[in-house]
Amino acid sequence: MSLFRLLSRSLRCSSSNPVNPLIYSSSRSFAFSSAEEAAAERRRRKRRLRIEPPLHALRRDPAAPRPPRDPNAPRLPDSTSALVGPRLNLHNRVQSLIRSGDLDSASATARHAVFSSTRPTVFTCNAISAAMLRARRLEDAINLHTFFFVQSNLVPNVVSYNILINTFCDSGNVDEALKVYQHILASAPFSPSAVTYRHLTKGLVDSNRIGEAMDLLREMLNRGHGADSLVYNTLMAGFIDLGNMDKALELFDELRERCKVYDGVVHATFMEAYFKQGKDKEAMDSYQSLLDLKFKMSPVTCNVLLEVLLKHEKIKEAEKMFEHMLDSHTPPNFTGINTDTYNIMVNECFKKGRFLESIEVFHRTGVKPCMMDVGCYNNIIGKLCENGLVAEAEKLFDEMPGKSVIPNAATYGFLIDGCFEGGRIEDALNYFEKMVSGGDGASKVDVSFYNKMFERLVKVGSVSSAMEIFGKMAERGLKPNSISYELLIDGLCKEGDLDRARHLLEDMLKSGAAASSEFREKVLDAFAQAGRVEEVERLLGEKTSSFAPQAQQEYVEHLQNA
């Protein structure tokens, strides 16, 4: 075939099948120099299709009918993906209020958000309910659950129900807790968790209904849940308290058959029982049998074992356990120790009178240091101040910012108490000012803390300093209550500054604060001794005839003779 004919045929093919220039320009030639290069190109194209699928794969046919939504399908609770944007900001704001101890403001913030465009997630609702439970405000915890999940139509998750069950059990209303459990089984789109059975079992055992607790254990197993060792432990402890050690051991054998790895708290329960019976050898044999299993135990489990060992003077074994926890602490791979561990060991040092050794224990670290929190610092600072070691407590206070730990009102309270006990009034005032002024480690301070400060200052005869603090309360958005006024007026009366006392009494009555009968008597006595009882009679609404001049003189003489 001639060259002319070949060229003509190629042109005819091009005209019948024109090549898109855009596609051609972005495509790569398939003439590869080797098989390896061709395989690499195929992998590149497949990878690109996975990352950027073709548009037709993303389009939904508008004419295609959508599957109908089942109106009877249960509504599902929020997933963690809902905790973003404004709802995450709301959650963090509520959590900050909880950490500061202002549960009323945290509750109000979450409840008001229900009526806004940024409705709280189930996680925010659970956070404030759990905080109320920890603070033993059980009625508030129940009311919040009703408000969020019944009245406001938010969807609870299993944690929400567990908090409610725990609240009912702690309040001694186990029957209501069982009703909540039955509601989960009948209506919830999820099953009860192991925590559900832990709360219910403990509530039944505490109510002397151990037979029902055993039935609940069997129900848990029949429903396909695993053999939770903490549920078993609650039942074993219940039978031990009833003097039925055989039944407790029978349950322990059953647990070991069902679980190859279980919680070591079970051994702590048996150790405590043996120690109470004076069977130290059996108690330590139980402890050794746990160590022989070489479980990786959580800090919570180890802490329970530590407490049992220290309680029964097994100091050597407790120190060895503490060393093991320090060595195994290798976060993020494994958390071997927590702040409660340090609190247990520090408390033991104070119990034995080894105050300075407690600071050494507090600073001990293993492979990696444990992240301390403000509660851990407060524990040792408070105990040092109580035992007159304020200087050592201040050193720990000074190191808190370097450890990213923010002091709270309790921290300052311990230092202020220690300074007052040591006669360091100026230092106490400096700590108080630092706390309320928003300086380093700003903390929310309520009126009760101010009242405690007034009481201390009046007691040491520094009423003028108390009045200075009182004068700044309004600037910080705090309104004094009747106790605030009574403490200051009483202090002014004792110092003989009746003019300021009368002015403060006027402010008190104008503010609507109620004056107790005992306080009225004190004020009348103080002004009667100075011959000025009529001034406060008018303020307090007393009948002036009850203190006629002659009667007033007799009353003054009576007080002087007394």
PyMOL commands that set and color helices and strands:
alter all, ss='L'
color gray80, all
select helices_A, chain A and resi 3-16+21-26+35-51+55-58+80-82+85-99+103-113+122-134+138-151+158-170+174-187+194-206+210-222+229-241+245-258+265-276+280-293+299-311+315-328+339-351+355-362+374-386+390-399+401-403+409-421+425-436+447-459+463-471+474-476+482-495+498-510+517-529+533-540+544-547+549-561
alter helices_A, ss='H'
color red, helices_A
deselect
rebuild
show_as cartoon
